[in-house]
């Protein structure tokens, strides 16, 4: 172990001891499930919520919708300062399908509703009639892995899946 690393560890240990004294604790509390120390540096998993056509990410501490610029504030809640763990949501499962006409687009929207259980409040018929330019790439997000698997297998058999956009 290098000298610089030893010094960094010693400094961290002193900071922890100082924080414990201020809090009146004799030892750092541990998470009973993981056995890891619970500190202000502990990240908590972000929760996801859906309202109509919008997907919100919610702070696990204050319960407010997260507002951030992905490059700057994605590590902490801007309202309460809670450190955030995005591991579960870093890559939402999704399928992109290339539809050649409005009938095909409506067909895939109906299949999506069957497997995912929602169209996020979109009236499929009105949406189909609003489409003007073709071919069009359709985006289908999945909140559950099972629904994603069913839809992806169906799409692999019957549709042109676009993997990169």
Secondary structure per residue as TSV (DSSP state, phi and psi in degrees):
chain	resnum	aa	ss	phi	psi
A	1	X	-	360.0	134.1
A	2	X	-	-74.1	160.1
A	3	X	H	-64.2	-39.9
A	4	X	H	-63.1	-38.9
A	5	X	H	-67.6	-39.0
A	6	X	H	-62.1	-42.7
A	7	X	H	-64.3	-41.6
A	8	X	H	-62.5	-41.6
A	9	X	H	-65.6	-40.5
A	10	X	H	-64.2	-41.4
A	11	X	H	-63.1	-42.9
A	12	X	H	-63.5	-41.8
A	13	X	H	-61.7	-41.3
A	14	X	H	-64.8	-40.7
A	15	X	H	-62.6	-40.8
A	16	X	H	-64.7	-44.6
A	17	X	H	-62.1	-40.9
A	18	X	H	-63.3	-44.2
A	19	X	H	-63.5	-38.8
A	20	X	H	-64.5	-42.4
A	21	X	H	-62.4	-41.7
A	22	X	H	-63.6	-37.4
A	23	X	H	-82.1	-9.0
A	24	X	T	76.0	23.1
A	25	X	-	-101.0	150.5
A	26	X	S	-92.2	-28.8
A	27	X	S	-146.1	161.5
A	28	X	-	-75.2	128.8
A	29	X	-	-66.2	145.2
A	30	X	B	-115.8	148.4
A	31	X	-	-72.1	123.0
A	32	X	T	-64.3	-27.0
A	33	X	T	-78.9	-46.8
A	34	X	T	-96.7	-23.2
A	35	X	-	80.6	3.7
A	36	X	-	-86.7	152.3
A	37	X	B	-65.6	142.6
A	38	X	-	-98.1	111.9
A	39	X	-	-130.4	177.2
A	40	X	T	-67.0	-17.4
A	41	X	T	-83.4	-8.6
A	42	X	-	-67.1	128.9
A	43	X	-	-87.1	141.5
A	44	X	E	-112.2	143.2
A	45	X	E	-67.6	137.3
A	46	X	-	-73.4	143.2
A	47	X	E	-101.4	151.5
A	48	X	E	-116.2	140.6
A	49	X	E	-135.7	146.5
A	50	X	E	-120.6	132.5
A	51	X	E	-134.1	112.2
A	52	X	T	53.4	-115.2
A	53	X	T	-98.6	7.7
A	54	X	E	-113.0	141.0
A	55	X	E	-107.7	124.6
A	56	X	E	-111.4	146.6
A	57	X	E	-108.8	131.2
A	58	X	E	-115.9	137.8
A	59	X	-	-67.2	133.1
A	60	X	T	-72.1	-17.0
A	61	X	T	-94.2	-56.8
A	62	X	T	-92.7	-14.7
A	63	X	-	77.4	9.5
A	64	X	-	-94.1	153.5
A	65	X	B	-64.1	136.6
A	66	X	-	-77.0	133.7
A	67	X	-	-121.0	122.8
A	68	X	-	-161.2	164.0
A	69	X	-	-101.9	123.5
A	70	X	T	-50.0	-37.1
A	71	X	T	-77.7	-22.2
A	72	X	T	-109.8	-51.6
A	73	X	S	-109.4	21.3
A	74	X	T	-79.5	-7.8
A	75	X	T	-90.3	-23.2
A	76	X	B	-134.9	152.3
A	77	X	-	-71.9	129.1
A	78	X	T	-72.1	-15.0
A	79	X	T	-95.2	-39.2
A	80	X	T	-119.6	-10.3
A	81	X	-	86.1	2.6
A	82	X	-	-61.9	132.6
A	83	X	B	-73.9	137.7
A	84	X	E	-111.5	142.9
A	85	X	E	-110.6	113.0
A	86	X	-	-98.8	6.7
A	87	X	T	-52.4	-44.3
A	88	X	T	-68.7	-27.4
A	89	X	T	-111.2	3.9
A	90	X	S	-54.0	-41.5
A	91	X	S	-129.9	100.7
A	92	X	-	-72.6	134.8
A	93	X	-	-64.0	132.6
A	94	X	E	-154.4	158.4
A	95	X	E	-127.9	134.3
A	96	X	E	-111.2	124.6
A	97	X	E	-122.3	137.5
A	98	X	E	-92.2	114.9
A	99	X	E	-103.4	134.6
A	100	X	S	-87.7	-22.0
A	101	X	S	-153.2	175.0
A	102	X	H	-68.4	-30.7
A	103	X	H	-64.7	-43.4
A	104	X	H	-66.5	-39.2
A	105	X	H	-62.1	-44.7
A	106	X	H	-64.5	-39.2
A	107	X	H	-57.9	-46.8
A	108	X	H	-71.4	-31.6
A	109	X	H	-65.3	-39.5
A	110	X	H	-67.3	-40.5
A	111	X	H	-63.7	-37.8
A	112	X	H	-63.2	-44.0
A	113	X	H	-61.7	-39.1
A	114	X	H	-63.7	-43.8
A	115	X	H	-83.0	-42.0
A	116	X	H	-86.9	-22.1
A	117	X	S	86.2	3.4
A	118	X	-	-155.9	156.1
A	119	X	-	-122.2	17.5
A	120	X	T	56.7	39.3
A	121	X	T	79.5	11.6
A	122	X	-	-89.5	130.3
A	123	X	-	-80.8	111.7
A	124	X	H	-60.1	-41.6
A	125	X	H	-65.3	-44.9
A	126	X	H	-63.2	-42.1
A	127	X	H	-62.6	-43.8
A	128	X	H	-60.0	-43.2
A	129	X	H	-69.0	-23.3
A	130	X	H	-80.4	-16.9
A	131	X	-	-70.0	130.5
A	132	X	-	-118.5	-39.1
A	133	X	S	-107.0	135.3
A	134	X	S	-134.0	152.9
A	135	X	S	-71.0	155.6
A	136	X	E	-127.7	142.3
A	137	X	E	-93.9	124.4
A	138	X	E	-100.3	138.2
A	139	X	E	-111.9	124.5
A	140	X	E	-122.4	104.9
A	141	X	E	-85.2	149.5
A	142	X	-	-126.8	127.3
A	143	X	S	-85.7	-21.7
A	144	X	S	-121.7	139.8
A	145	X	H	-67.4	-35.4
A	146	X	H	-61.8	-45.5
A	147	X	H	-63.8	-39.4
A	148	X	H	-60.1	-45.2
A	149	X	H	-61.2	-45.7
A	150	X	H	-62.4	-46.5
A	151	X	H	-67.0	-42.3
A	152	X	H	-64.1	-38.4
A	153	X	H	-65.1	-43.1
A	154	X	H	-63.6	-45.2
A	155	X	H	-66.4	-34.5
A	156	X	H	-64.4	-32.0
A	157	X	H	-78.7	-39.7
A	158	X	H	-112.6	-14.7
A	159	X	S	-125.0	171.3
A	160	X	E	-96.0	106.3
A	161	X	E	-86.7	131.1
A	162	X	E	-98.8	122.2
A	163	X	-	-92.2	-32.0
A	164	X	-	-126.8	138.7
A	165	X	-	-121.2	360.0
